[in-house]
Amino acid sequence: MSKALLYDATLCIGCKQCEQGCADQNKLSYDDKIAAEQRQSDHKFTVVLAKDDKFMRRLCMNCNDPACVSVCPVAALRKTPAGPVIYEVSRCMGCRYCMIACPFGVPRYEWNSVNPKVQKCTMCSERVLAGKQTACAEICPTGATKFGERSELLAEARQRLRENPGKYVDHIYGENEVGGTSVLLLSSVPFEEFGYRTDFPSDPLPNRTFAVQSRIPDFVPLWGSLLGGIWWITHRREEVAKAEGQDGKKGGTK
Amino acid sequence: MKIPNIRWFSFWKLVLYFVLAAGLYATVYRFFLGLGPSTNLTDQFPWGIWIGFDVLCGVMLAAGGFTLTGAVHIFNIKRLHPIVRPTVLTAFLGYVLVSVALMVDLGRPYNIWHPLIMWNPHSVMFEVGWCVMLYTTVLALEFAPVVLERFRLEKLLRIIRGISVPVVIAGVILSTLHQSSLGSVYLIVPTKLHPFWYTPLLPAFFFLSAIAVGLAMTIFESSMSAKHFGRQLELHILKDLGRALMVVLIVYSVLRVEDLIHRGVLKQVLVAGYERNLLLLEVALALVIPIVLLSFRKVRETPGGLYLASVSTLLGFVTNRLNVAVTGMEASAGVRYFPKWTEIAVTAAIVGAGFAIFGLAAKYLPIFPEESHVASPEPRAKEAVVVMSHAD
């Protein structure tokens, strides 16, 4: 079954322990200066945004049907059955199509490296495979970030919405966005305030491409036989004209 | 065939050397410092003009190759035959240069061969990569007779001529696929690309415009060749191309307007704004100006008028590709992108190299076949003058 994270912004106290835990897990340096950075980057895979006393995390949503995975020409990005979307640098050729394709604008690039990698949260895939929870969920002191089965977390999110009318925005972000994600969000302030777009379609983005790409195997023999047929007809006409002793209207030799 | 000497110095040659040197410097700069310091690309805006111009426009401008070989060899329109060779050469150069440019843009260019063994058939880029690779091979085969004739390799020549029909058909299929697929590249960003340009019809628009550009590019090249090599197409061929161009542009315009109407975006065209203005620039250059020009018989039937219409078409569809790759992506990215000098220098050098190699090939290889010499003796005399002036 697929694992997921449920982040309830109303439980978050903005302690940034998750940022620390994430940096430790991914062997990234973390200090006060980096803690103050309010955006994801090649050295900061998750960030706790703050507006007055409201907080919101940003991290890779680890989509169910990820655009980044579908566009990668060398299959360097992969959706694992356990949930995490992982990146294999040895395959990557650095085309950055994943960054273009991601609707959440998550993948980051090591712009200052001559041998750059794509960087993003991979939902602690090694820990998850080993049966552990993600570093951010483990370290969270308030339970704002919770790790578990996606279906169970969804049920819990629905329950929280039901039992606390008026407390939350009536929406589980990530339940249906672009086909659903492995990160689910609850918030008391509109998601847009923290840069989450709420106008996303509920069908996975790779469907848009697949609608065209899947026709190619049928198209090639069809187009090929049509072109071959046109060649045959246009040249046959000429042979007939020659055989009948009429000089081809257009003349010219090949 | 007489081999002319090259004159190494003239105003335009010096400009060319400067452009090539600047491009080389920028390339070294990029490989020693990385993409960050050498470009204005960011996490918010990861694709710039190296993709928007060098790749998207480069492939589009090379579309004359399949348009012309298809028309001549499959549809058997023989009177276009004299221009097949220069067009195939332009196409081949175009694809080689696109590949070179891509090497500069890729973060890990030494892995460019990975799609050969690491497959993801769901990826449009995977498909485009394979098509471009195969089609460059096809173009090499289509151009090979020119080189083989020059060195009189009769046996190889016979083999290549024997497989020419399936090769041409394969070339048209591969071109249909990747010209349209460069539009499909953007089907994955319905939430990011501005609605003026995001449409499920992107692949159809990219394919149709590739044909228009293929025709316009052929007219443009003929005019340039006339100026620099004293070779020009007979006017009746140019007129045919002009008429075909007008038809394709009208079909494209009708489809484009229908698409804007059905997606309910037409009203937005009336509201002033950054995207709107660049859309109007694109539509004016690519569609309105050439269609209006070509609709006058006097313009349609003179080399100057056809030249103007073709240049406008080319500029218009270059604007279109840049609008898709840059303008249309800026609002959702929340940043404005303008290329750094290094990006411009590399792109300019790529274009310059294209002109230079074409010029050299035109001098040393029989790309203007004998029939056209016979058919138009005047330009040939002119060429002799050019050759002599180069030999001084």
Interface residues (C-beta under 8 A of the other chain):
Chain A: S41 D42 A67 S70 V71 C72 P73 V74 A75 A76 R91 C92 M93 G94 C95 R96 Y97 M99 I100 A101 P103 G105 P107 R108 Y109 E110 W111 N112 S113 V114 N115 P116 R197 D199 F200 P201 L205 P206 R208 T209 F210 A211 V212 Q213 I216 F219 V220 W223 G224 L227 G228 I230 W231 T234 H235 R237 E238 K250 G251 G252 T253 K254
Chain B: F31 F32 L33 G34 L35 G36 P37 L41 T42 D43 Q44 P46 W47 G70 H73 I74 F75 N76 I77 K78 R79 H81 D105 L106 G107 R108 P109 N111 I112 H114 P115 M118 W119 N120 P121 H122 S123 V124 M125 F126 E127 G129 V165 I169 V172 I173 T176 L177 S184 V185 L187 I188 V189 P190 T191 K192 P200 P203 M329 A333 E371
